[in-house]
Amino acid sequence: WRILRMGYSLTGIENHPATPEATGLEVDKFDGRAVRDYLETYLGKYQAAAGKDLVGARGVRAMVTDSTEVGAANWTPRMLEQFRRLRGYDARPWLPALVGVVIGNRARTDAFLYDYRRTLADLMASEHYGTLAKVAREKGIRTYGEALESSRVTFGDDMAMRSHADVPMAAMWTYRPEYGPNPTAIADMRGAASVSHLYGQNLVAAESLTSAMSPWAFSPADLRPMIDMEFASGVNLPVIHTSVHQPLDDARKPGLSLAIFGQYFNRNETWAEMARPWVDYMARSAFLLQQGRFYADVAYFYGEEAPLVALYKNGQPPDAPRRYAYDFVNPDALLNKLSVKDGDLVAQSGARYRVLFLGGSSHRMSLATLRRLHALAGAGATIVGQAPAASPALADDPVQFKALVKRMWSGAPQTRVGKGRVVNGRDVESVLASVGQEPDVEIAPSAESPLLFVHRRLADGDLYFVTNRSAKA
């Protein structure tokens, strides 16, 4: 016998940065009741100070959840109850695996740990982000939702987190031209945009042009390639970070800042009096990119084992299409938002895709996801990808899994499944060409300058945003 005593405690993490009066322990983000209690108290202080009429349609009209920066947690008082609800079995016999004990064998232990992490991810999305959005809407407040931003240590699916927000949001920091942007920032923006297209919000915000330890270091000429990268990544509502209120007179220039963080976008900037064309450019571009509907040919399913930002840790995924536009698809959208119409994948939001591509970590997938793929193919969808090897989940039946894989991947280059087909391979551009779908943008082979584009379909035409990513014309 081995007797193992287990317990739990607070992580001790406090919110930051904040004034001493506003600093305290982080809320339990896996418990919707705790999140609601916190928000009711927090917003109640605003109502008490400003009056009920100044919280909602007037006054405090919006809330933003900044990127998750408080590290990981792995327990909540209702964890066992929620685990059974979401995974369908009792976690108690498996809890020693959380401290490194192998139960049965390593494969089954790893499968339980996957289920445990997946449960935490589901709770983060529903109990924290979902509850925050519900409480805010009850009070007439809009929510802007950031998520992981980069590959920080935490649990969660960054697209599922932002699906609850009125305005999905990302973050894009300034960068040195010789290094380019952090790849995870591109993933963060593309993820927010994909949420907007799939779930129907249309607006895609980004904490924009944030800098650190670079006071008054950027002019519009420096910032133009950065804001263009945001637009090319799907952002259509830049939120410049940051414009600190300047109540002091001119004798105290350069005034107040948010510690080491910029942009220092205020009247004390050296080029403030010349900023109108720069602001007009951002405003006009954002307005145009809010019109119509985003057009893409490919729905890129990135799997169930890691958030989207992890996929971009070393740059853009090599299997992502280059000449065709695409949206990322998370497990929730695959299961609940996509259907098939006239051979295309369609979402209730109006988003439409010619093919579904299995990328990222989809070499393993749950039985529920595999069944959904089978149903979509049966209804007429074209699915491109290699056969998954196994399910990562403990409760999934491996016999049923293998049988369904064999029905969808027969060993031939493509397999008919009902009205649709499954193409065995990873070259999604070749599949699109085989059905007569021309590339959305064709760049001449002799072109030296990398070009990025966004295509939006309007009621009376098409709109393209194209940006040259080099200094050459």
N, C-alpha and C positions, 0 to 999 in steps of 0.2 A: 504494500500500500504506500501511496504517497499522498500526504495531506497538504493541500495547497490553500492557503487563506488569501482571499482576494478582496480588495476594497477599492474605493475611488475617492478622489479629493479634487478640490479646485486646482486649476493650473496656476493661479496667481497672476495671470496676465491682466493688465489694466489697459483701458483705451488710451490712445495717444495719437498726436499731441493734443493737449487740452489744458485749460486753466486748472489750478488745483481744485476749485469748486466743482468742476465738471469731470474730474477724474475718478474712476472707480473700476471695479471688476467688470470684465467682459461678460455679456449675457450668454446664457447657454443657447447656442445657435441651433441645437438639435431639438429644442423643446419649444413648440409654438406658443404654449401658454406663458412661458417665461418671456418670450419675445413680445407677446401682446402686452403683458403687464409692464414691461419696460417702456414700450412705446406709448401706452396710455399715460404713464407717469410723465414721461419726457414731454410729450405734446401737451399734456395738461398744464405744465409749467408755462409754455408759450401762451396758452389760452388764458391762464390766470394773469399773466403780465400784459398781454396785448388786447385781450378781449376775444370772445368766441368768434366774432365777426371778422377777425383778422387772421384766422387760421382756416384755409380752404380756398375759396374762390378769390378772396382778397388777402393781402398780407403774405403769410407763409403759405405759398402755393405748391411747393415741390420739396422733395427730399432726395438726397443722393446717398447711395451706399458706396463708399469708397472701396478701393481694392482691399482684399482680405490680407492683413499684414500682422496678424497676432498669433501665427503658428497653428499647430494642429491640436485638436482635442480628440478623444476617442471614447467618451462615455457620456451618457445622460441618464437621469433616474428611470426613464421609461424605455431604456434601450432594449431590454429583453422582450417587452411587449411589442415594440415597433419592429424588432427583428423578425419575430414570428409572423407579424402581419405582412411584412414585405417579402420575406424569404420562404415562409411556409413551414419552418421547422424550429425546434427549440434549440437555442444557442448554448444553453447551460452546460451540456456535456462537452462542448468544444471550447469553453472559455480558457482552459489552460494553454491553448495555442497562442493566446495573446501574450504570454510570457515565455514563449519559445518551446513549449512542450509539443512533441510530435504525437498526434493521436491517430492510431491506426497505421497510417503511412504518410509519407511526406506529401504525396499528391492530394490525398483527401484533406490533409491539414491546410495545404495551400488553397484548396477550393473553399474551405470555410473562411479563411482569411480574406479571400476575394469577396465572398458574400458579406463579410463584416464591413469591409471598406466600402462596398457598394451601398450598404445600408446607411452608413454615415453620409455618403454623397447624396443619397436620396433625401435624407432628413435635412441636410444643409439647404437644399433647394426648396423643399416644401415648407419646413418649419421656420426657417429664418427668412429667406427671400419671399416665399409665398405669404407668410403671415405679415411681414412688413408691408407688402403691397395691399393686402386686404385691409389692414388697419388704416393705411394712408387713404385708400379710396373711400372708406367709411367717413372720413373727415374731409373729403373733397380735395385731397392732396395728390399730386402726381409723383411718381417715383422714377428716378434715374438710377439704373443699376449697373455698377461695375462688378467685377468678379475677382478672378485670380491675378490678372494683369501679366504676371510672369510665372516662372516655374518655382514659385514659393512652395514650401512644404506645407501642404494642407490637403484635405479631402474634398472632392466635389467635382461635378461636371460643370465647367464654366458656362456652357450654353444653357443647360437646365436652370442654373442659378438666375440668369438674366431673362429667362423666358417669362418671368412673372412681372417684370418691370414695364412701366408705360413706355419708357425710352431705354432700350439696351445701350450700355455705355462701355467704352474701352478706355485705354490710356496710351498716349504717345509722347515720349520725352524727346527733347532735342538731342542731337548727336553730332559727332564730328564727321564731316563729309568723307574723310578717308576711311572711316570704319562703317558708316551706314547705320541704319536703325537696328535696334535689338530685334532679332527674328521673332521673339515671343510677343513683341508689340504688334507685329503684323498679324500674328495668330489671334491676338486679343481683339484687334479691330475687325478682322474677317469673321471672327466668331460672333461679335456683337451684330455685325451686318447680317450674318446668316440667321440669327435669331429673329431679327426684324423682318426679314423676307419670309421666313417660315411661319412665324407666329402672328404676323400682320401689323406690327407697330409702325412700320415705314421709316420713322425717324431713327437715326443711328448716331449717338453722341460719342464724343471722346474728350477726355481730359487732354487738352491740346497744348503742345509746345512747352511742356514743363521742363525747367532746367534746375540744376543744383550747383551751387558754388560757382556760378557764372553770372555775376551781377552786371546787368546792362551790357551783355556781351553780344547780342544778336540784333541785326537789322532785318527789315523785310526781305532783303536780298538773301540773307542766310536762311530765313524761315520759309521762304516760298517752296523750296523742294520738300520741306518737311510737311507742310500743310497739303501739298499735292499728293504726297504719299498717303496721307490720311484719306483724301478724297478717292484715290485709286484703290484703297482698301475697303471702301464701302461707307465711310463716314460721311454724313451729310448734315451734321449739327456740331461743329467744333465748339468746345467750351474752354476758352483760353484760361490757362492756369499760370498765373493768377493775377487778379486786379484788386489789389488791396486799397481800401478806402484811404484817402489822403486828406485828413482834416487839418494838417499843419500848414502854416503860411510858407511862402516861398523862401524865407530865410532859413528854413530847416530842410531844404532839399539835400539828398534825394528822397527824403520822407520815409514812410514805413514800408516794411516788407514782411513776407511770411518766412521769417528766419532766413535760411539759405536758399529757399525755393522761389523760382520765378516761373513764367515770364513776369517781368516788372512792367506789366501792361497798364500804365496809368499816366496821368498828365505830366509826371516828372520825367518820363522817358525822353531822351535827347531828341528823338525824331517824332515826338507826339504831335507837333503841329503839322507834320507832313504825312500823318498816318491815314488820311482819308482814302486814297487809292488802294492801299493795302487792305483796309477794312472792307471797302467796297468789293474787292476781288474775292475775299473769303465769303462775304455775305451772298454775292451773286452766284458763286459756284455752289454754295450750300443750298440755296433756293432752287437752282436748276436740278440738282441731284436729289431733291425731294419730290420731283414731279414724276408721274407715271409709276412704272413698276420695274424693279430690277430684272434684267434678262440674263438667264444662265442656261446652259445646256446640260450641265452635270450636277448631280447631287452626290457629294463625296461623304460617305459614311465612314467616320474615323474610329469606330469601335467602341468598346465598353470598358476598357481597362485603364485609361488615362485621360486626363482633360486635354482639350485641344491645344493649350499652350505647350504641353509636353511634346506634341508632335513637331513643333517648330523650334525645339531647343537648338538644333544645329542648322537651321535654315528652312526654307520652303520644302515641303515633302517632295522627294524626287519623282513620285508617281502622280503628282497633281498636274492637270492639263495646263498647257502654256498658251495655246491658241483659242481655247474655249473657256468661257466664263463658268464659274462653279460656285456653289454654296456648300458649306459644311452641314452635315446632318448628324444630330446626336441621337442616342437611343430613344428618348421620349418622342422626338419628332417622327422618327421612323415608325414607331409603334402607334402613334396617336394622331399624327398630322397629315401623313401622306396617303393618297389613294391613287388609283389609275383611271385615266380618261383618255380614250383614243390612243392608247399605247404610251402616253406620257405620264410621268409622275406629277401629281398636282397636290397643292396644299389648299386649305380653306382660305388662306390669305390671298390666293391668286397666283402664287409662285408655281412655276411649271418647269419641268426638266425632262430631257429626252432619255437619259440613262441614269441609273444608280450605280456608283462605283464603290467597291469595297476596299478601302485603304486603311491606313493607320494600323491599329491593333486588331483588325477584323480577322486575322488568322485564327483567332479564338472568338467565339461568341456564344451567348446564352441560347438555350433551346427556344425560348420565347422569340428572340430576334430571328433565329433561323426560320421559325414557323411564319413569322411576318414576311420575311423575304420570299418564302415559298408562295404565300398568298398574293403578294404583289406581282410576282412573276406569273402566277396562274391567271391573274386579271389582265395581263397584257404587257407588263413592264419588261424592259431590258435591263438586266443586271450584269455588270462586268466585275470580275474578281476571281480569285483563286478559292478553292474549297477550304473552308475552315477545318482545322485539325481536330478541335475538341471544344467542349464548353468549359469555361473556367468555374462554373457554379457547382456546388456540392449536390444540390437536390436534382439536377437535370439527369435524365435517364440516358446513359451513353448509347444504349442499343437504339433507342428512338432517334437520337441525334445522328448516328452513323447512317441509319436507314434513310433519313431525310436528305442528308448530304449526298448520298448515292443517287437519289431521285433527281437532284438538281445538278449534280456534276457527274455525268455518266462516264467521263474519260475522253469524250469527244471534244473538239474545239468549242462546240456550243451544244446546249441541250434544250430541247423544247420543253417548256413547263406550262401546261394549259395554253393560254393565248399568248404567253410571252416566251422569253428565252433567257438562259444564263450562259454568258460567254466566259469561258475559262481563260483568264489572262489578266494582264495589268495595263495593257495599252488601250486606254479608253478613247484616245484620239482616233486610232485606227477603226474602232468600232463605230464611232460617229461618222467617219468618212464612208464606211461600208453601207450606211443607210442613207447616204446622200446629204448628210448634214455638213455644210461647208463651215470652215472655221469662222468664228465671229469676227476676228481681226487677223488679217494675214500680213505679216511683216516680211519685207523683202530679205532674202538671205544675205544680201550685201550690206544691210543696215548694221552699222556699228553701235548705234545708240539703243540701249534697252528701253522699250516702251511698255507702259502699263495702261490699262484701259478699264473703264466702267461703261456698261451699256444699259440704258434704261429705255423701256418701250413706252411711248406716249400714245394717247388716243388718236393723234393725227400724225404720227411719225416716230422717229427714233432719236435718242440723244446719246452722244458718246462723250466721255471725258477721257482724254488721252494725255499722258504726261511723259516727257522725255527724261530719263533718269541719269543722263550724262551731261557734261558741260558742252558737248558738241551738238551742233544743229542737225 
